[in-house]
Amino acid sequence: MPDYSKLHQWTSHRVRIEYDTGASITGYLASCQPGQGQVEFVKLQHVELISASGKTLESMDHLVVCPNAIVSMAMDEGPRGA
């Protein structure tokens, strides 16, 4: 597993999180959670969601994301049968 604890050192710096699709998220790293050790979530401020073509899709004041690699994705909610 990659060591994401180095992200603690980047607090207050502008960062870019890139994805395999070419999309990215940029913003200022406000905090890491938990506060020490392996980082599970980061809070970004002054955030931009950037498409693979480089277009800004959305801007927001803040966003909490998980910077770790995704190992699985499944539907958690959906139509429920009786």
N, C-alpha and C positions, 0 to 999 in steps of 0.2 A: 504494500500500500504506500502511495506517495506520502511524503512528510509535508503536510500543509501548515505546520506550526510556524514556519517562516513568515506566514502572513501577519503574525503579530507585529513584526518589524516594519510592516508597510502601513500601519495605522497613520492616517492623515494624508497619505499619498494618493494620487489619482491612479487607479488600476483599471485593467481591462480583463474581463473573463471571456475567453473565446471558446466556441463550441465547434464540434465536428462539422456542423452544417455551414460554418462560415459566419454565423450570427455571433454577436458579442454584446456584453453589458459593460458600460464604463461608468465610473463614479469614484468619489472619494471614499476610501476605506475608513469608516467611522469607528467600527469596533468588530472584534472577533468574539465568537461564543463557542465554548467557554473562554474565559479570560486568560487561561494558561493552557499550555499543552496542545494536543491535536485540535485543530480548528474544524468545527462541524458546520458553522454558519457564519456569515459576515453581513454586517449592516453597511450598506453603501448610501451616500448622500449625493445629491445633484446628479442623478442617474439618467443615462440615456440607453435605450434599447436600440441596437443597430442591426439592420438586416444584413444578410450575406452580400448584398449589392452595395452596402455602405450607407444606406438611407436610414436616417433617424426615424424610427417607428413611433416612439413615445419617450417623453421626458417626465420625470417625477422627482419629488423631493427626496424620497428615500425608498429603499427596497432591501429586504432581507433575503439572501439566497444561500444555497449550499454550494460551495465552490468545488466540492469533491466529485469524482467520477461517478456517473450513474451506473449501477450494476443491474438494475431491474426497474421495470415500469409496468404497473398493472392498474386496471380500473378499480377504484376504491368505492365508488358510488355509481349508481346507474338504475335502470329500471328494476323494480322489485316485483316479482311474481307473487301471487297469492297461493 
